[in-house]
Amino acid sequence: MINGIINIYKEKGYTSHDVVAVLRGICKQKKIGHTGTLDPDAEGVLPVCFGSATKLCELLTEKDKEYIATMKLGVETDTQDTTGTILIKKEVHVSVEEVQDAVRAFTGKQKQIPPMYSAVKINGKKLYELARAGIEVERKAREITVHKIEILSTDGDEIKLKVLCSKGTYIRTICHDIGQMLGCGAAMSSLVRSQSGEFVIENALKLSEVEKLVNSNEIENYCITTEQVFSKLKKIVLKPEFDKVLKNGNAIRMEHIVDGDKFLNDEEVSVYDSEKQFCAVYQYDTGQNMFRPVKMFLHQS
């Protein structure tokens, strides 16, 4: 059984759910989860958690993402990308400088209204299900952060962008909104997720590659353990007589650990039992001078 994270390259035509289903068949195990939905026509980095590492799915989903997107000016569609039904077509009469100014305007914290063709749920229904039924509902704007957005190249009415952003950001909505600002409309024509947290596209494996590695019993060499995910955190090791405190998920006090150190309030640390087995991530509480559990990984192998 695999316990850890594999950096998968999601190819076009697959949903993120499809990727998990295929991996269950290849790896012959059920406990698998992905870390952030990619549209079927998008491709790129999709970290997938296996076994005990599925506890990390939510945490990894929260990480910042980097995308390479192509935006086509002069067209608007119902899906905000070029796979949808064309609603408006216009001639494009904007300068490179105007495009640059519009793109720069989307840097920083901002409110974004999720598109109707998205997996966001309202009253238990996914928006794309309502959209396919011809129903449009009011959506609340959500706060996102675009840390960096830059133009990589321009080719006529097609603009290639690199976007580093917070989770929950819809790149096709950014393209659509840039088009609105320019007055000519725009739709996203391609999308590649080049990075998700620490996972980069250069190291991502296609499903066919995973299958070969599983068949040759080499897949573990490409699997990142839960412990490795938290390798940058400070480490604390418990004294033998306090292992039970950790196993029960109780708070840990300074006298429970082998070596004391200075910790910041709310600082997260990797916690090891007396045999130096990674067991959990805890958070330091300055006021109480103790560590409280954040996530337990007692069955990590």
C-alpha positions, 0 to 999 in steps of 0.5 A: 500500500502506498502512503504518501503524495505523488505529483501527477500530471493531469492530461486533457480530457480527464477530470480530477475525479477521473485521475483518482479513479484510474489511480485506484485501478493502477495502484489497487488501493481505495484510499486516494484523494486529489488536492484541487480540481482542474477542469477537464480541458486544463492540464498540469500539476495535480498532487494526489494523496495515498493512504495515510497521506489523504489527511493532507488533502485539505492542507495541500488544497490550500496552497498557492498555485501557479498557472500558464494561461492563454487568453483570446481577446475579442470573444466572450463565451458562456463558460469564460473559455473557448470551449463554451458557446460564443456570446459576443465577438468583437474586433480588437483595437487595443494596444500592447500597453493597454493590455499590460495596464489591464493585466497589472490591475489584477494584482493583489487582493480582490473579490472574484465572482465564481463562474456559473460553469464551476464546481462551487456549490449553492444550496447543495447544487454545483453551479455547472449543473444549474448552468447546464439546465439553463439556470443562472443564480446570483453568486457571492464574490469571494476574496482571492489574492493574485500574488503575481501576474505577468505577460509571457508573450503576445501573438495577435489577439492571443496573450500568454499569461503566468499567474501566481495566485491563492486557492479558489482563483478562477483564471478564466474569470480573470481572463474574462474580467480583463476583456471587460476592462479592455472593452473587447471581451476575452476568453481563456483558450488554454490552461496549464497548472505549472505549480501547486505548493511545492509540487512543480510540473517538471517532476509530474508523472503522467498516468501511463508513467505511474502504471509502469512504475507500479508494475516495476515496483519503483513507484515508492521512489517517486512518492513523497512521504507525509514527513517530507511535506513538513520537513521545513518545520522545527522538530520536537522529540518526546521523552519515552514516558510521554509517548502515550500523551502523543498517541492519545492526541493530547497537548504536549508540554515543554517538560514532555520533550527532549530538548527545549527551544524557543517557539513563536506563537501559533508556530507549527512543529513536527512531533516525533515519539521517543523512537523518532517516528514522525507522528503529528503536527502540533502548534505552539501556544505561547500563553499556555506554554504548550503544543496543541495537535493540528493533524495526527499521522499515527499510522504513517508508515 
